[in-house]
Every structure is written in structure tokens, then in C-alpha cells.
Amino acid sequence: MISQIIFILLFLSAIALFTRNARKIYKNIKLGKESDRSDQPRKRWRNMLLVAFGQKKMFKNPLVAILHLFVYLGFVIINIEMLEIIIDGIAGTHRIFGFMGGFYSFLIFSFEILSVLVILGCVVFLLRRNIVKVNRLASKELDNWPKTDANLILVFEILLMSAFLTMNAADFKLQQLGQQAYPLAGSFPISQYIASLLPNAPDTLIFIERFSWWFHIIGVLAFLNYLPVSKHLHILLAFPNTYYADLRPQGQFANMGTVTAEVKAMLDPSAAAPEIQEDLRFGAKDIHDLTWKNLLDAYTCTECGRCTAACPANITGKLLSPRKIMMDTRDRTEEIGKNIRKNDSFKDDGRSLLDTYITREEIWACTSCNACVEECPVSINPLEIIMNLRQYAVMEESKAPGSLNNMFSNIENNGAPWQYAQADRANWIEEE
């Protein structure tokens, strides 16, 4: 009875803490401006099923995709057993679903195979990060916490799967010894071999089984509450992020409504004058100027670096890293969220996304080729944030590189980017 009370208190506390942290993230995302993403629901559901569930984009690199699929499916499916563990913990039962007989044996058999595949995938990923040191996983923006975060979660998953197999191994041996509280239930293709390494003393086996059971459930609840401060939040957010992804063709930019209204008023004097908005801002300087989808992108970022590895600006040695753009956006969003919670409303801290986090050199290094958008496995769009920061620099501050200012002047004076009069445009076709 005491263990049941401890379990219930632990479980409810973990759920309450996760809910509290999830609400903070939700409020942070809602700091962004409104953006209607409710159109074409069928296409959105299809996109989510293919990209998030099916991991379609991952399969550009088949080996890594298969290993990631092992970890993804294994961790998700094995945690179906959490339902049994929760019921057992609350009711004080043991393997309550064992009555399902052959189907239960099939489930445990599948879970054990998947757990080994999860361990295999995590070990390979640890080697890639720390021994092989794949370029995109060894960039300077991953120094310190991001690198530690990635390694921690991989080690954590290995420990959780090992605890699951050890629990089953002790359980299997207790079943074979005819221990009363451990009726025959399940099929153990992997743990039956681990069982041969365990002692034969029933009391010791019960201790190992119970310790592994508690380690597994506490580990899963700890993992749940680790997600909100980890890049692995994408495990949850990848699904809404792919659902709300931009469905327009890549490279198509939306016109700014305020600018369109101004141009129409200039071309047609009889048109209604646009409403004057005192707080209007062109482009984005800080988090409040981005949309909620931009902020959801930032929280969904897996920090995998596929965007940066494909970025032609980064490849040629320029400062730009699309992954860093997303990490900076998330960090600034967190900073503003803490500011608001501390002061009840946002208190100007003299900082901003542009300049404090992201430099002018970074935003102007972008070629707007959409390579980062194409490569992202969860439909994140760093380019949209970069273009918003550019719009602010040009339209609010009139600050742009000299080459662009020359182009702007030519368009204004000559109606074209080139530095010659409109009347001379067709001269190139004349014979010499």
C-alpha cells in the first residue's frame, strides 16, 4: 500500500510539473503574431503523416534514417507498456495484461526486439557525435549545453532500455522458479539470455526486478519533464509543426498587407486610404514581431544541422548557420518569457533578436535559396525569420549593404536594377 501511495504521488507530481512547463512554452509561442494556418486541412494531415510520423525527409540518408526510426519507433512503442506499469503501480498488481495470453507474449517479444534496436541506434549516434565527429554535429554553436544535451538523452535512453530488459530478465527467472507473485506471462527473446547472468536467490531477483521497475518508471517520468528544456521537445512538437507548415511553393513570399495598401493608394487616388497603425512595424526586430509559427519552429528545432550542412553560404565559409538562427530565436523567446513572468509584463531589457542574438552579417549572408527549408526533417523555416529581420533593417532603419542600396536607387530612378536609363534597355539588340 505504501508503494502504491508513493507511486501515485510521484506520477501526479510528474504530470503536474510537465503541465506547468508545457504551459510556459505554450505562452511563449503565443507571444508571436497571429498567422492563419487553418487552410487545406486534408493536405496538412497528409503532410503531418508523411513528414512527422513517416519521417519522409529523413530517408535522404537511408542508414541514419533507419537507425533514427529504430530509436523513434522503439521508444514510442515500448512506452505503450507504460500503461501496464501505471495500472500496476496504482492498483498494486503485477503484469495486469498478462491475461491476454498469446497477444501479450507477442507484445513483450516485440518490445524486447525494439529495445535492442533502440540501444543499437543510440550507441551509433553517440559514436557519430563523439568519436567520428560528423561535421554538422561538431559545429561551434553546439558547444557546451547543446552537445551535453544530445549526449545525455542518448545515454538516458540506453539506460531506460537496459532497465526494461533487466526487469524482464529478473521477472523471467522468477517465473521459472515458480515464485507466487510472478505468474507465467510474456515472451522474452532477449532477456532470457540476460537472466542466465543473474543470481538464483529469489529475494535478490525480486530486488533486481523491483529496482529496475522503479528505475524505468521514474526514468520515463524524468524524461517527460526533461523534454521542455531539451532539443528533444521535437518528439512532441514535430507533429503540430508539420501540420501547420507553410503549404505555399518554396520561394513564394507573401506580400505585406500594409505595403500593398500603400501602393494601391498611390496608384489609385480614389482608393480608400489605408488605416494608420501607430504600432505598425515592417519586418521583425524581436520575438514579438515574428509569428507564433516562427516561434513554434524554434521550439521544434532538433539541432540536427541538416539545414546548416546544406546552406551554400555556410559551406563557403560565411557566418550564417540556419540552425543557429533557430537556436537563437528559441533562446530569445525563453528570455522574454522569463522577463514577462518576472515583471508581469515585458520590461525593456535593451536586447533584441536582431543584433543581440543574430548579427547583420548573418542575415545578409543568406542567398534565400530555401536549401535549409528543403532539408529540415520537421518542416522548419529559418528563411522566413531571416527575411523578416532583413525587412526590418531595410524598411524601418534604411540599413542595407551598399550593393543593395545601389540596386534600390537604380530601381527608384531607372525602374530596373541596372544603372542605365529605361530608354537604353533594348540597346543590346542593336547591331554594332
Secondary structure, 3 states (H helix, E strand, C coil): CHHHHHHHHHHHHHHHHHHHHHHHHHHHHCCCECCCCCCCHHHHHHHHHHHHHCCHHHHHCHHHHHHHHHHHHHHHHHCCHHHHHHHHHHHCCCCHHHHHCHHHHHHHHHHHHHHHHHHHHHHHHHHHHHHHCCHHHCCHHHCCHHHHHHHHHHHHHHHHHHHHHHHHHHHHHHHHCCCCCCCCCCCCCCHHHHHCCCCCCHHHHHHHHHHHHHHHHHHHHHHHHHHHHCHHHHHHHHHHHHHCCCCCCCCCCCCCHHHHHHHHHHHCCCCCCCCCCCCCCCCCCCHHHCEHHHHHHHHHCCCCCHHHHHCHHHHCCCCCCHHHHHHHHHHHHHHHHHHHHHHCCCCCCCCCHHHHHECHHHHHHCCCCCHHHHHCCCCCCHHHHHHHHHHHHHHHCCCCCHHHHHHHHHHHHHCCCCCCCHHHHHHHHCCC
